[in-house]
Amino acid sequence: MTEGSAPGRRGRPSIEERVARREQVDRHGKDRYDTLLRHLRAGQEVPLERHRRREALDWHPIAGKVIIAAVAIAAIYLALTTVLDIIRENRVDQWSGPDTSVTSGQKLDSCPSLYHADDPVFPNWVRFKGAIFQQFIGHAVVPVGDTNIGTSYLDTGYTLDRMRIYTVENPGMGPPGSRIVLRLGNAPGSEVYRKLDECS
């Protein structure tokens, strides 16, 4: 077929023309893509990159409430723990027993040399028979049970909730009257307290 037999039809483009057309498409590809999107969106341009970024930052509607609730619970717990610690630090407990002379607590202003053990269960000091007994530094624990109660350890009859006071009758633990032990319930071990002669 000759060029004159098809006047309305162009011949096959040369390699140079195809390269030039490809470069033009690559150069204006984004504009053509944006134009197509505007047509598909009825003329309204949609910022896709900004929309994707906003979706990535969107929170689940419940996630924010969960975080706020967790922070609030943690703050309430911290505040309540602090208040309870302050109350316990300044409280003096009176023990039940033959009389009301036995007391205990954590802080004792009249005894500056008193070491603060900071035990969450046992008191830091006990006033027993007019003397101050302090919990041993390092929490000395001795076995107390049916085999030695009544011989090495004597029940005084003084109780505070589930704690009981026993006097120590074991010469190997010090002079008579210099040690007492506090037992919690039926625990196999009891905390040892030593007498502080400089405190009263």
GIZIVEN-V835325 format. One record per helix or strand of 3 or more residues. SS is the DSSP state (H for helix, E for strand). FROM is the first residue (numbers start at 0). LEN is the number of residues. Records with the same first field share a line. If there is no record, write none. Layout:
BEGIN
SS=FROM-LEN / FROM-LEN
END
This chain:
BEGIN
H=2-3 / 14-13 / 28-12 / 47-10 / 60-30 / 170-3
E=91-3 / 102-3 / 124-4 / 130-5 / 140-3 / 152-8 / 162-6 / 178-6 / 188-8
END
